[in-house]
């Protein structure tokens, strides 16, 4: 469990480069960031120490991001945690699918650092 009073953001992203980019983008926000490379680890961390917000890639190996989101929404400890979906796919269904499944928003990759900070900041206001 965290001992810090700062907000906690869980980032579930399989690309080491994008994970690092997200970490660098969020650093100026003075938040605690946990970075994990797959959905299984993301669900494990969220169950042990529910974050204040989640940044979740859809195209994960093994358990995909949609399944992770469904599991977060189905667990009492994480059902209200706001989730920002990140996708490298330009599917038109993505935004609608994210809304139906209970995500707080969707952002496509590549993203602008300021846009990511703004989106995460908006999620943290909800908590």
Backbone atoms as SQL, in Angstrom:
CREATE TABLE atoms (id INTEGER PRIMARY KEY, chain TEXT, resi INTEGER, resn TEXT, atom TEXT, x REAL, y REAL, z REAL);
INSERT INTO atoms VALUES
  (1, 'A', 1, 'UNK', 'N', 0.837, -1.185, 0.000),
  (2, 'A', 1, 'UNK', 'CA', 0.000, 0.000, 0.000),
  (3, 'A', 1, 'UNK', 'C', 0.879, 1.245, 0.000),
  (4, 'A', 2, 'UNK', 'N', 0.388, 2.283, -0.630),
  (5, 'A', 2, 'UNK', 'CA', 1.101, 3.546, -0.688),
  (6, 'A', 2, 'UNK', 'C', 1.006, 4.274, 0.645),
  (7, 'A', 3, 'UNK', 'N', 2.068, 4.979, 0.977),
  (8, 'A', 3, 'UNK', 'CA', 2.031, 5.810, 2.170),
  (9, 'A', 3, 'UNK', 'C', 1.989, 7.287, 1.788),
  (10, 'A', 4, 'UNK', 'N', 2.125, 7.578, 0.520),
  (11, 'A', 4, 'UNK', 'CA', 2.156, 8.957, 0.032),
  (12, 'A', 4, 'UNK', 'C', 0.734, 9.517, -0.079),
  (13, 'A', 5, 'UNK', 'N', 0.534, 10.789, 0.295),
  (14, 'A', 5, 'UNK', 'CA', -0.782, 11.407, 0.125),
  (15, 'A', 5, 'UNK', 'C', -1.032, 11.859, -1.324),
  (16, 'A', 6, 'UNK', 'N', -0.006, 11.742, -2.165),
  (17, 'A', 6, 'UNK', 'CA', -0.150, 12.158, -3.563),
  (18, 'A', 6, 'UNK', 'C', -1.072, 11.202, -4.309),
  (19, 'A', 7, 'UNK', 'N', -1.634, 11.711, -5.391),
  (20, 'A', 7, 'UNK', 'CA', -2.481, 10.880, -6.250),
  (21, 'A', 7, 'UNK', 'C', -1.617, 9.808, -6.911),
  (22, 'A', 8, 'UNK', 'N', -2.254, 8.696, -7.225),
  (23, 'A', 8, 'UNK', 'CA', -1.565, 7.534, -7.790),
  (24, 'A', 8, 'UNK', 'C', -2.170, 7.187, -9.149),
  (25, 'A', 9, 'UNK', 'N', -1.316, 7.108, -10.165),
  (26, 'A', 9, 'UNK', 'CA', -1.751, 6.749, -11.516),
  (27, 'A', 9, 'UNK', 'C', -1.099, 5.424, -11.890),
  (28, 'A', 10, 'UNK', 'N', -1.919, 4.470, -12.298),
  (29, 'A', 10, 'UNK', 'CA', -1.443, 3.182, -12.790),
  (30, 'A', 10, 'UNK', 'C', -1.430, 3.242, -14.310),
  (31, 'A', 11, 'UNK', 'N', -0.273, 2.941, -14.903),
  (32, 'A', 11, 'UNK', 'CA', -0.118, 2.934, -16.357),
  (33, 'A', 11, 'UNK', 'C', 0.095, 1.496, -16.805),
  (34, 'A', 12, 'UNK', 'N', -0.798, 1.013, -17.671),
  (35, 'A', 12, 'UNK', 'CA', -0.714, -0.346, -18.205),
  (36, 'A', 12, 'UNK', 'C', -0.442, -0.209, -19.696),
  (37, 'A', 13, 'UNK', 'N', 0.809, -0.444, -20.072),
  (38, 'A', 13, 'UNK', 'CA', 1.271, -0.236, -21.451),
  (39, 'A', 13, 'UNK', 'C', 2.384, -1.214, -21.740),
  (40, 'A', 14, 'UNK', 'N', 2.280, -1.964, -22.853),
  (41, 'A', 14, 'UNK', 'CA', 3.287, -2.978, -23.151),
  (42, 'A', 14, 'UNK', 'C', 4.557, -2.425, -23.783),
  (43, 'A', 15, 'UNK', 'N', 4.504, -1.291, -24.443),
  (44, 'A', 15, 'UNK', 'CA', 5.688, -0.732, -25.087),
  (45, 'A', 15, 'UNK', 'C', 6.574, -0.017, -24.066),
  (46, 'A', 16, 'UNK', 'N', 7.828, -0.468, -23.896),
  (47, 'A', 16, 'UNK', 'CA', 8.725, 0.213, -22.955),
  (48, 'A', 16, 'UNK', 'C', 8.946, 1.684, -23.316),
  (49, 'A', 17, 'UNK', 'N', 8.991, 1.995, -24.601),
  (50, 'A', 17, 'UNK', 'CA', 9.206, 3.376, -25.036),
  (51, 'A', 17, 'UNK', 'C', 8.018, 4.248, -24.653),
  (52, 'A', 18, 'UNK', 'N', 6.813, 3.764, -24.897),
  (53, 'A', 18, 'UNK', 'CA', 5.627, 4.552, -24.573),
  (54, 'A', 18, 'UNK', 'C', 5.439, 4.636, -23.061),
  (55, 'A', 19, 'UNK', 'N', 5.727, 3.552, -22.335),
  (56, 'A', 19, 'UNK', 'CA', 5.663, 3.610, -20.859),
  (57, 'A', 19, 'UNK', 'C', 6.574, 4.708, -20.341),
  (58, 'A', 20, 'UNK', 'N', 7.785, 4.769, -20.860),
  (59, 'A', 20, 'UNK', 'CA', 8.748, 5.784, -20.431),
  (60, 'A', 20, 'UNK', 'C', 8.261, 7.180, -20.804),
  (61, 'A', 21, 'UNK', 'N', 7.711, 7.320, -22.005),
  (62, 'A', 21, 'UNK', 'CA', 7.184, 8.613, -22.435),
  (63, 'A', 21, 'UNK', 'C', 6.055, 9.063, -21.504),
  (64, 'A', 22, 'UNK', 'N', 5.150, 8.164, -21.166),
  (65, 'A', 22, 'UNK', 'CA', 4.055, 8.503, -20.257),
  (66, 'A', 22, 'UNK', 'C', 4.605, 8.912, -18.897),
  (67, 'A', 23, 'UNK', 'N', 5.584, 8.172, -18.405),
  (68, 'A', 23, 'UNK', 'CA', 6.191, 8.507, -17.118),
  (69, 'A', 23, 'UNK', 'C', 6.789, 9.918, -17.145),
  (70, 'A', 24, 'UNK', 'N', 7.513, 10.236, -18.194),
  (71, 'A', 24, 'UNK', 'CA', 8.124, 11.562, -18.327),
  (72, 'A', 24, 'UNK', 'C', 7.045, 12.642, -18.432),
  (73, 'A', 25, 'UNK', 'N', 5.966, 12.348, -19.148),
  (74, 'A', 25, 'UNK', 'CA', 4.867, 13.313, -19.285),
  (75, 'A', 25, 'UNK', 'C', 4.186, 13.594, -17.953),
  (76, 'A', 26, 'UNK', 'N', 4.030, 12.561, -17.120),
  (77, 'A', 26, 'UNK', 'CA', 3.302, 12.718, -15.866),
  (78, 'A', 26, 'UNK', 'C', 4.170, 13.244, -14.721),
  (79, 'A', 27, 'UNK', 'N', 5.476, 13.142, -14.856),
  (80, 'A', 27, 'UNK', 'CA', 6.387, 13.568, -13.783),
  (81, 'A', 27, 'UNK', 'C', 6.110, 14.985, -13.279),
  (82, 'A', 28, 'UNK', 'N', 5.887, 15.995, -14.153),
  (83, 'A', 28, 'UNK', 'CA', 5.636, 17.351, -13.661),
  (84, 'A', 28, 'UNK', 'C', 4.335, 17.494, -12.856),
  (85, 'A', 29, 'UNK', 'N', 3.484, 16.490, -12.882),
  (86, 'A', 29, 'UNK', 'CA', 2.200, 16.563, -12.192),
  (87, 'A', 29, 'UNK', 'C', 2.307, 16.226, -10.705),
  (88, 'A', 30, 'UNK', 'N', 3.467, 15.799, -10.254),
  (89, 'A', 30, 'UNK', 'CA', 3.669, 15.438, -8.853),
  (90, 'A', 30, 'UNK', 'C', 2.680, 14.359, -8.401),
  (91, 'A', 31, 'UNK', 'N', 2.637, 13.284, -9.185),
  (92, 'A', 31, 'UNK', 'CA', 1.815, 12.125, -8.854),
  (93, 'A', 31, 'UNK', 'C', 2.720, 10.906, -8.750),
  (94, 'A', 32, 'UNK', 'N', 2.266, 9.913, -8.004),
  (95, 'A', 32, 'UNK', 'CA', 2.963, 8.628, -7.972),
  (96, 'A', 32, 'UNK', 'C', 2.503, 7.841, -9.195),
  (97, 'A', 33, 'UNK', 'N', 3.454, 7.261, -9.919),
  (98, 'A', 33, 'UNK', 'CA', 3.130, 6.515, -11.133),
  (99, 'A', 33, 'UNK', 'C', 3.657, 5.090, -10.981),
  (100, 'A', 34, 'UNK', 'N', 2.768, 4.123, -11.232),
  (101, 'A', 34, 'UNK', 'CA', 3.160, 2.720, -11.291),
  (102, 'A', 34, 'UNK', 'C', 3.039, 2.296, -12.740),
  (103, 'A', 35, 'UNK', 'N', 4.121, 1.729, -13.282),
  (104, 'A', 35, 'UNK', 'CA', 4.166, 1.309, -14.684),
  (105, 'A', 35, 'UNK', 'C', 4.191, -0.205, -14.752),
  (106, 'A', 36, 'UNK', 'N', 3.271, -0.789, -15.523),
  (107, 'A', 36, 'UNK', 'CA', 3.263, -2.238, -15.699),
  (108, 'A', 36, 'UNK', 'C', 3.121, -2.563, -17.191),
  (109, 'A', 37, 'UNK', 'N', 3.688, -3.700, -17.627),
  (110, 'A', 37, 'UNK', 'CA', 3.734, -4.008, -19.057),
  (111, 'A', 37, 'UNK', 'C', 2.586, -4.854, -19.602),
  (112, 'A', 38, 'UNK', 'N', 1.651, -5.288, -18.746),
  (113, 'A', 38, 'UNK', 'CA', 0.587, -6.152, -19.255),
  (114, 'A', 38, 'UNK', 'C', -0.659, -6.083, -18.370),
  (115, 'A', 39, 'UNK', 'N', -1.740, -6.606, -18.889),
  (116, 'A', 39, 'UNK', 'CA', -3.014, -6.556, -18.193),
  (117, 'A', 39, 'UNK', 'C', -3.047, -7.334, -16.901),
  (118, 'A', 40, 'UNK', 'N', -2.388, -8.470, -16.868),
  (119, 'A', 40, 'UNK', 'CA', -2.359, -9.281, -15.651),
  (120, 'A', 40, 'UNK', 'C', -1.716, -8.502, -14.514),
  (121, 'A', 41, 'UNK', 'N', -0.569, -7.896, -14.787),
  (122, 'A', 41, 'UNK', 'CA', 0.101, -7.088, -13.762),
  (123, 'A', 41, 'UNK', 'C', -0.750, -5.873, -13.383),
  (124, 'A', 42, 'UNK', 'N', -1.412, -5.278, -14.358),
  (125, 'A', 42, 'UNK', 'CA', -2.263, -4.128, -14.089),
  (126, 'A', 42, 'UNK', 'C', -3.396, -4.477, -13.136),
  (127, 'A', 43, 'UNK', 'N', -4.066, -5.593, -13.391),
  (128, 'A', 43, 'UNK', 'CA', -5.155, -6.020, -12.516),
  (129, 'A', 43, 'UNK', 'C', -4.639, -6.365, -11.123),
  (130, 'A', 44, 'UNK', 'N', -3.475, -6.986, -11.061),
  (131, 'A', 44, 'UNK', 'CA', -2.869, -7.337, -9.774),
  (132, 'A', 44, 'UNK', 'C', -2.585, -6.073, -8.955),
  (133, 'A', 45, 'UNK', 'N', -1.936, -5.099, -9.558),
  (134, 'A', 45, 'UNK', 'CA', -1.611, -3.859, -8.848),
  (135, 'A', 45, 'UNK', 'C', -2.874, -3.105, -8.430),
  (136, 'A', 46, 'UNK', 'N', -3.864, -3.066, -9.319),
  (137, 'A', 46, 'UNK', 'CA', -5.110, -2.356, -9.006),
  (138, 'A', 46, 'UNK', 'C', -5.859, -3.016, -7.852),
  (139, 'A', 47, 'UNK', 'N', -5.799, -4.343, -7.778),
  (140, 'A', 47, 'UNK', 'CA', -6.488, -5.052, -6.696),
  (141, 'A', 47, 'UNK', 'C', -5.809, -4.822, -5.348),
  (142, 'A', 48, 'UNK', 'N', -4.493, -4.783, -5.350),
  (143, 'A', 48, 'UNK', 'CA', -3.742, -4.604, -4.109),
  (144, 'A', 48, 'UNK', 'C', -3.811, -3.164, -3.618),
  (145, 'A', 49, 'UNK', 'N', -3.647, -2.224, -4.527),
  (146, 'A', 49, 'UNK', 'CA', -3.583, -0.803, -4.176),
  (147, 'A', 49, 'UNK', 'C', -4.333, -0.002, -5.242),
  (148, 'A', 50, 'UNK', 'N', -5.650, 0.103, -5.123),
  (149, 'A', 50, 'UNK', 'CA', -6.419, 0.794, -6.162),
  (150, 'A', 50, 'UNK', 'C', -5.884, 2.204, -6.429),
  (151, 'A', 51, 'UNK', 'N', -5.600, 2.487, -7.695),
  (152, 'A', 51, 'UNK', 'CA', -5.068, 3.801, -8.047),
  (153, 'A', 51, 'UNK', 'C', -6.178, 4.845, -8.082),
  (154, 'A', 52, 'UNK', 'N', -5.776, 6.104, -8.214),
  (155, 'A', 52, 'UNK', 'CA', -6.741, 7.189, -8.382),
  (156, 'A', 52, 'UNK', 'C', -7.167, 7.333, -9.834),
  (157, 'A', 53, 'UNK', 'N', -6.344, 6.815, -10.754),
  (158, 'A', 53, 'UNK', 'CA', -6.648, 6.836, -12.186),
  (159, 'A', 53, 'UNK', 'C', -5.791, 5.781, -12.880),
  (160, 'A', 54, 'UNK', 'N', -6.277, 5.331, -14.026),
  (161, 'A', 54, 'UNK', 'CA', -5.556, 4.338, -14.827),
  (162, 'A', 54, 'UNK', 'C', -5.422, 4.856, -16.257),
  (163, 'A', 55, 'UNK', 'N', -4.220, 4.719, -16.812),
  (164, 'A', 55, 'UNK', 'CA', -3.980, 4.947, -18.237),
  (165, 'A', 55, 'UNK', 'C', -3.761, 3.550, -18.815),
  (166, 'A', 56, 'UNK', 'N', -4.634, 3.136, -19.722),
  (167, 'A', 56, 'UNK', 'CA', -4.704, 1.742, -20.151),
  (168, 'A', 56, 'UNK', 'C', -4.616, 1.599, -21.658),
  (169, 'A', 57, 'UNK', 'N', -3.582, 0.889, -22.114),
  (170, 'A', 57, 'UNK', 'CA', -3.443, 0.553, -23.531),
  (171, 'A', 57, 'UNK', 'C', -4.435, -0.554, -23.872),
  (172, 'A', 58, 'UNK', 'N', -4.984, -0.510, -25.061),
  (173, 'A', 58, 'UNK', 'CA', -5.908, -1.557, -25.497),
  (174, 'A', 58, 'UNK', 'C', -5.165, -2.759, -26.054),
  (175, 'A', 59, 'UNK', 'N', -4.122, -2.521, -26.859),
  (176, 'A', 59, 'UNK', 'CA', -3.419, -3.603, -27.540),
  (177, 'A', 59, 'UNK', 'C', -2.352, -4.240, -26.669),
  (178, 'A', 60, 'UNK', 'N', -2.771, -4.910, -25.609),
  (179, 'A', 60, 'UNK', 'CA', -1.828, -5.568, -24.694),
  (180, 'A', 60, 'UNK', 'C', -1.687, -7.044, -25.048),
  (181, 'A', 61, 'UNK', 'N', -0.535, -7.621, -24.767),
  (182, 'A', 61, 'UNK', 'CA', -0.390, -9.068, -24.961),
  (183, 'A', 61, 'UNK', 'C', -1.163, -9.809, -23.874),
  (184, 'A', 62, 'UNK', 'N', -1.657, -10.994, -24.203),
  (185, 'A', 62, 'UNK', 'CA', -2.405, -11.772, -23.208),
  (186, 'A', 62, 'UNK', 'C', -3.780, -11.166, -22.997),
  (187, 'A', 63, 'UNK', 'N', -4.012, -10.644, -21.808),
  (188, 'A', 63, 'UNK', 'CA', -5.285, -10.009, -21.489),
  (189, 'A', 63, 'UNK', 'C', -5.287, -8.614, -22.115),
  (190, 'A', 64, 'UNK', 'N', -6.192, -8.370, -23.061),
  (191, 'A', 64, 'UNK', 'CA', -6.211, -7.064, -23.722),
  (192, 'A', 64, 'UNK', 'C', -6.816, -5.992, -22.821),
  (193, 'A', 65, 'UNK', 'N', -6.678, -4.748, -23.241),
  (194, 'A', 65, 'UNK', 'CA', -7.143, -3.630, -22.434),
  (195, 'A', 65, 'UNK', 'C', -8.640, -3.631, -22.183),
  (196, 'A', 66, 'UNK', 'N', -9.436, -4.089, -23.157),
  (197, 'A', 66, 'UNK', 'CA', -10.886, -4.140, -22.940),
  (198, 'A', 66, 'UNK', 'C', -11.216, -5.087, -21.796),
  (199, 'A', 67, 'UNK', 'N', -10.527, -6.222, -21.752),
  (200, 'A', 67, 'UNK', 'CA', -10.767, -7.190, -20.676),
  (201, 'A', 67, 'UNK', 'C', -10.317, -6.624, -19.339),
  (202, 'A', 68, 'UNK', 'N', -9.196, -5.914, -19.338),
  (203, 'A', 68, 'UNK', 'CA', -8.738, -5.266, -18.109),
  (204, 'A', 68, 'UNK', 'C', -9.787, -4.263, -17.635),
  (205, 'A', 69, 'UNK', 'N', -10.289, -3.445, -18.554),
  (206, 'A', 69, 'UNK', 'CA', -11.306, -2.463, -18.198),
  (207, 'A', 69, 'UNK', 'C', -12.553, -3.146, -17.638),
  (208, 'A', 70, 'UNK', 'N', -12.997, -4.206, -18.292),
  (209, 'A', 70, 'UNK', 'CA', -14.173, -4.942, -17.799),
  (210, 'A', 70, 'UNK', 'C', -13.932, -5.469, -16.387),
  (211, 'A', 71, 'UNK', 'N', -12.735, -5.974, -16.136),
  (212, 'A', 71, 'UNK', 'CA', -12.406, -6.497, -14.800),
  (213, 'A', 71, 'UNK', 'C', -12.340, -5.379, -13.758),
  (214, 'A', 72, 'UNK', 'N', -11.777, -4.232, -14.145),
  (215, 'A', 72, 'UNK', 'CA', -11.746, -3.097, -13.216),
  (216, 'A', 72, 'UNK', 'C', -13.161, -2.657, -12.868),
  (217, 'A', 73, 'UNK', 'N', -14.035, -2.603, -13.857),
  (218, 'A', 73, 'UNK', 'CA', -15.415, -2.187, -13.628),
  (219, 'A', 73, 'UNK', 'C', -16.186, -3.225, -12.815),
  (220, 'A', 74, 'UNK', 'N', -15.781, -4.490, -12.903),
  (221, 'A', 74, 'UNK', 'CA', -16.481, -5.560, -12.197),
  (222, 'A', 74, 'UNK', 'C', -16.021, -5.788, -10.776),
  (223, 'A', 75, 'UNK', 'N', -14.964, -5.107, -10.345),
  (224, 'A', 75, 'UNK', 'CA', -14.437, -5.290, -8.987),
  (225, 'A', 75, 'UNK', 'C', -14.838, -4.100, -8.115),
  (226, 'A', 76, 'UNK', 'N', -15.348, -4.386, -6.952),
  (227, 'A', 76, 'UNK', 'CA', -15.843, -3.333, -6.056),
  (228, 'A', 76, 'UNK', 'C', -14.794, -2.269, -5.751),
  (229, 'A', 77, 'UNK', 'N', -13.547, -2.673, -5.537),
  (230, 'A', 77, 'UNK', 'CA', -12.494, -1.713, -5.164),
  (231, 'A', 77, 'UNK', 'C', -12.077, -0.796, -6.319),
  (232, 'A', 78, 'UNK', 'N', -12.359, -1.193, -7.553),
  (233, 'A', 78, 'UNK', 'CA', -11.894, -0.398, -8.706),
  (234, 'A', 78, 'UNK', 'C', -13.009, 0.043, -9.645),
  (235, 'A', 79, 'UNK', 'N', -14.241, -0.256, -9.303),
  (236, 'A', 79, 'UNK', 'CA', -15.334, 0.041, -10.234),
  (237, 'A', 79, 'UNK', 'C', -15.492, 1.532, -10.523),
  (238, 'A', 80, 'UNK', 'N', -15.072, 2.397, -9.603),
  (239, 'A', 80, 'UNK', 'CA', -15.217, 3.835, -9.798),
  (240, 'A', 80, 'UNK', 'C', -13.921, 4.539, -10.221),
  (241, 'A', 81, 'UNK', 'N', -12.834, 3.791, -10.353),
  (242, 'A', 81, 'UNK', 'CA', -11.556, 4.393, -10.744),
  (243, 'A', 81, 'UNK', 'C', -11.650, 4.850, -12.202),
  (244, 'A', 82, 'UNK', 'N', -11.389, 6.131, -12.481),
  (245, 'A', 82, 'UNK', 'CA', -11.463, 6.597, -13.867),
  (246, 'A', 82, 'UNK', 'C', -10.324, 6.023, -14.712),
  (247, 'A', 83, 'UNK', 'N', -10.679, 5.622, -15.927),
  (248, 'A', 83, 'UNK', 'CA', -9.727, 4.979, -16.839),
  (249, 'A', 83, 'UNK', 'C', -9.671, 5.756, -18.150),
  (250, 'A', 84, 'UNK', 'N', -8.448, 6.095, -18.552),
  (251, 'A', 84, 'UNK', 'CA', -8.201, 6.695, -19.861),
  (252, 'A', 84, 'UNK', 'C', -7.651, 5.608, -20.765),
  (253, 'A', 85, 'UNK', 'N', -8.364, 5.327, -21.833),
  (254, 'A', 85, 'UNK', 'CA', -7.936, 4.326, -22.804),
  (255, 'A', 85, 'UNK', 'C', -6.942, 4.970, -23.766),
  (256, 'A', 86, 'UNK', 'N', -5.831, 4.275, -24.000),
  (257, 'A', 86, 'UNK', 'CA', -4.863, 4.676, -25.026),
  (258, 'A', 86, 'UNK', 'C', -4.919, 3.636, -26.129),
  (259, 'A', 87, 'UNK', 'N', -5.022, 4.094, -27.344),
  (260, 'A', 87, 'UNK', 'CA', -5.037, 3.149, -28.449),
  (261, 'A', 87, 'UNK', 'C', -4.223, 3.675, -29.611),
  (262, 'A', 88, 'UNK', 'N', -3.516, 2.786, -30.252),
  (263, 'A', 88, 'UNK', 'CA', -2.782, 3.130, -31.458),
  (264, 'A', 88, 'UNK', 'C', -3.619, 2.851, -32.677),
  (265, 'A', 89, 'UNK', 'N', -4.818, 2.391, -32.436),
  (266, 'A', 89, 'UNK', 'CA', -5.713, 2.025, -33.528),
  (267, 'A', 89, 'UNK', 'C', -6.676, 3.172, -33.791),
  (268, 'A', 90, 'UNK', 'N', -6.958, 3.407, -35.043),
  (269, 'A', 90, 'UNK', 'CA', -7.864, 4.485, -35.406),
  (270, 'A', 90, 'UNK', 'C', -9.281, 4.014, -35.633),
  (271, 'A', 91, 'UNK', 'N', -9.674, 2.937, -34.974),
  (272, 'A', 91, 'UNK', 'CA', -11.020, 2.414, -35.202),
  (273, 'A', 91, 'UNK', 'C', -12.065, 3.434, -34.785),
  (274, 'A', 92, 'UNK', 'N', -13.106, 3.514, -35.572),
  (275, 'A', 92, 'UNK', 'CA', -14.186, 4.446, -35.252),
  (276, 'A', 92, 'UNK', 'C', -14.995, 3.960, -34.064),
  (277, 'A', 93, 'UNK', 'N', -14.974, 2.656, -33.771),
  (278, 'A', 93, 'UNK', 'CA', -15.763, 2.140, -32.659),
  (279, 'A', 93, 'UNK', 'C', -15.094, 2.411, -31.318),
  (280, 'A', 94, 'UNK', 'N', -13.831, 2.771, -31.307),
  (281, 'A', 94, 'UNK', 'CA', -13.075, 2.874, -30.064),
  (282, 'A', 94, 'UNK', 'C', -13.684, 3.790, -29.033),
  (283, 'A', 95, 'UNK', 'N', -14.065, 4.989, -29.435),
  (284, 'A', 95, 'UNK', 'CA', -14.616, 5.941, -28.476),
  (285, 'A', 95, 'UNK', 'C', -15.956, 5.456, -27.933),
  (286, 'A', 96, 'UNK', 'N', -16.783, 4.950, -28.809),
  (287, 'A', 96, 'UNK', 'CA', -18.088, 4.425, -28.392),
  (288, 'A', 96, 'UNK', 'C', -17.908, 3.210, -27.487),
  (289, 'A', 97, 'UNK', 'N', -17.006, 2.327, -27.869),
  (290, 'A', 97, 'UNK', 'CA', -16.731, 1.129, -27.071),
  (291, 'A', 97, 'UNK', 'C', -16.211, 1.507, -25.691),
  (292, 'A', 98, 'UNK', 'N', -15.320, 2.483, -25.634),
  (293, 'A', 98, 'UNK', 'CA', -14.777, 2.942, -24.354),
  (294, 'A', 98, 'UNK', 'C', -15.887, 3.478, -23.461),
  (295, 'A', 99, 'UNK', 'N', -16.783, 4.253, -24.035),
  (296, 'A', 99, 'UNK', 'CA', -17.898, 4.824, -23.263),
  (297, 'A', 99, 'UNK', 'C', -18.820, 3.721, -22.744),
  (298, 'A', 100, 'UNK', 'N', -19.176, 2.785, -23.595),
  (299, 'A', 100, 'UNK', 'CA', -20.063, 1.684, -23.205),
  (300, 'A', 100, 'UNK', 'C', -19.460, 0.873, -22.057),
  (301, 'A', 101, 'UNK', 'N', -18.158, 0.654, -22.110),
  (302, 'A', 101, 'UNK', 'CA', -17.490, -0.176, -21.099),
  (303, 'A', 101, 'UNK', 'C', -17.114, 0.605, -19.839),
  (304, 'A', 102, 'UNK', 'N', -17.397, 1.899, -19.818),
  (305, 'A', 102, 'UNK', 'CA', -17.193, 2.667, -18.600),
  (306, 'A', 102, 'UNK', 'C', -15.880, 3.413, -18.487),
  (307, 'A', 103, 'UNK', 'N', -15.178, 3.588, -19.598),
  (308, 'A', 103, 'UNK', 'CA', -13.940, 4.376, -19.552),
  (309, 'A', 103, 'UNK', 'C', -14.295, 5.857, -19.467),
  (310, 'A', 104, 'UNK', 'N', -13.408, 6.622, -18.868),
  (311, 'A', 104, 'UNK', 'CA', -13.619, 8.065, -18.730),
  (312, 'A', 104, 'UNK', 'C', -13.242, 8.814, -20.003),
  (313, 'A', 105, 'UNK', 'N', -12.439, 8.181, -20.853),
  (314, 'A', 105, 'UNK', 'CA', -12.033, 8.831, -22.093),
  (315, 'A', 105, 'UNK', 'C', -11.146, 7.935, -22.923),
  (316, 'A', 106, 'UNK', 'N', -10.834, 8.402, -24.121),
  (317, 'A', 106, 'UNK', 'CA', -9.991, 7.656, -25.044),
  (318, 'A', 106, 'UNK', 'C', -9.041, 8.642, -25.716),
  (319, 'A', 107, 'UNK', 'N', -7.793, 8.232, -25.848),
  (320, 'A', 107, 'UNK', 'CA', -6.777, 9.049, -26.519),
  (321, 'A', 107, 'UNK', 'C', -6.011, 8.137, -27.475),
  (322, 'A', 108, 'UNK', 'N', -5.761, 8.640, -28.678),
  (323, 'A', 108, 'UNK', 'CA', -5.015, 7.845, -29.642),
  (324, 'A', 108, 'UNK', 'C', -3.531, 8.152, -29.560),
  (325, 'A', 109, 'UNK', 'N', -2.744, 7.148, -29.900),
  (326, 'A', 109, 'UNK', 'CA', -1.293, 7.302, -29.998),
  (327, 'A', 109, 'UNK', 'C', -0.963, 7.552, -31.458),
  (328, 'A', 110, 'UNK', 'N', -0.028, 8.403, -31.738),
  (329, 'A', 110, 'UNK', 'CA', 0.771, 9.167, -30.786),
  (330, 'A', 110, 'UNK', 'C', -0.055, 10.290, -30.166),
  (331, 'A', 111, 'UNK', 'N', 0.336, 10.694, -28.960),
  (332, 'A', 111, 'UNK', 'CA', -0.376, 11.746, -28.251),
  (333, 'A', 111, 'UNK', 'C', 0.597, 12.876, -27.936),
  (334, 'A', 112, 'UNK', 'N', 0.057, 14.043, -27.705),
  (335, 'A', 112, 'UNK', 'CA', 0.873, 15.180, -27.292),
  (336, 'A', 112, 'UNK', 'C', 1.012, 15.145, -25.768),
  (337, 'A', 113, 'UNK', 'N', 2.207, 15.385, -25.238),
  (338, 'A', 113, 'UNK', 'CA', 2.391, 15.348, -23.786),
  (339, 'A', 113, 'UNK', 'C', 1.409, 16.233, -23.018),
  (340, 'A', 114, 'UNK', 'N', 1.170, 17.442, -23.499),
  (341, 'A', 114, 'UNK', 'CA', 0.230, 18.330, -22.811),
  (342, 'A', 114, 'UNK', 'C', -1.180, 17.760, -22.815),
  (343, 'A', 115, 'UNK', 'N', -1.562, 17.116, -23.896),
  (344, 'A', 115, 'UNK', 'CA', -2.897, 16.517, -23.985),
  (345, 'A', 115, 'UNK', 'C', -3.029, 15.364, -22.986),
  (346, 'A', 116, 'UNK', 'N', -1.980, 14.557, -22.858),
  (347, 'A', 116, 'UNK', 'CA', -2.014, 13.459, -21.893),
  (348, 'A', 116, 'UNK', 'C', -2.101, 14.007, -20.472),
  (349, 'A', 117, 'UNK', 'N', -1.269, 14.994, -20.147),
  (350, 'A', 117, 'UNK', 'CA', -1.314, 15.593, -18.804),
  (351, 'A', 117, 'UNK', 'C', -2.691, 16.164, -18.500),
  (352, 'A', 118, 'UNK', 'N', -3.270, 16.839, -19.471),
  (353, 'A', 118, 'UNK', 'CA', -4.595, 17.416, -19.280),
  (354, 'A', 118, 'UNK', 'C', -5.642, 16.334, -19.040),
  (355, 'A', 119, 'UNK', 'N', -5.606, 15.281, -19.834),
  (356, 'A', 119, 'UNK', 'CA', -6.568, 14.183, -19.681),
  (357, 'A', 119, 'UNK', 'C', -6.428, 13.504, -18.319),
  (358, 'A', 120, 'UNK', 'N', -5.188, 13.251, -17.902),
  (359, 'A', 120, 'UNK', 'CA', -4.962, 12.602, -16.606),
  (360, 'A', 120, 'UNK', 'C', -5.365, 13.545, -15.473),
  (361, 'A', 121, 'UNK', 'N', -5.061, 14.803, -15.606),
  (362, 'A', 121, 'UNK', 'CA', -5.455, 15.798, -14.603),
  (363, 'A', 121, 'UNK', 'C', -6.977, 15.808, -14.442),
  (364, 'A', 122, 'UNK', 'N', -7.705, 15.739, -15.547),
  (365, 'A', 122, 'UNK', 'CA', -9.155, 15.691, -15.496),
  (366, 'A', 122, 'UNK', 'C', -9.656, 14.438, -14.796),
  (367, 'A', 123, 'UNK', 'N', -8.969, 13.318, -14.991),
  (368, 'A', 123, 'UNK', 'CA', -9.349, 12.082, -14.295),
  (369, 'A', 123, 'UNK', 'C', -9.148, 12.242, -12.791),
  (370, 'A', 124, 'UNK', 'N', -8.034, 12.847, -12.413),
  (371, 'A', 124, 'UNK', 'CA', -7.699, 12.968, -10.989),
  (372, 'A', 124, 'UNK', 'C', -8.627, 13.931, -10.261),
  (373, 'A', 125, 'UNK', 'N', -9.216, 14.856, -10.963),
  (374, 'A', 125, 'UNK', 'CA', -10.177, 15.777, -10.349),
  (375, 'A', 125, 'UNK', 'C', -11.408, 14.997, -9.880),
  (376, 'A', 126, 'UNK', 'N', -11.697, 13.909, -10.549),
  (377, 'A', 126, 'UNK', 'CA', -12.882, 13.087, -10.229),
  (378, 'A', 126, 'UNK', 'C', -12.709, 12.296, -8.944),
  (379, 'A', 127, 'UNK', 'N', -11.463, 12.116, -8.503),
  (380, 'A', 127, 'UNK', 'CA', -11.224, 11.253, -7.343),
  (381, 'A', 127, 'UNK', 'C', -11.050, 12.031, -6.061);
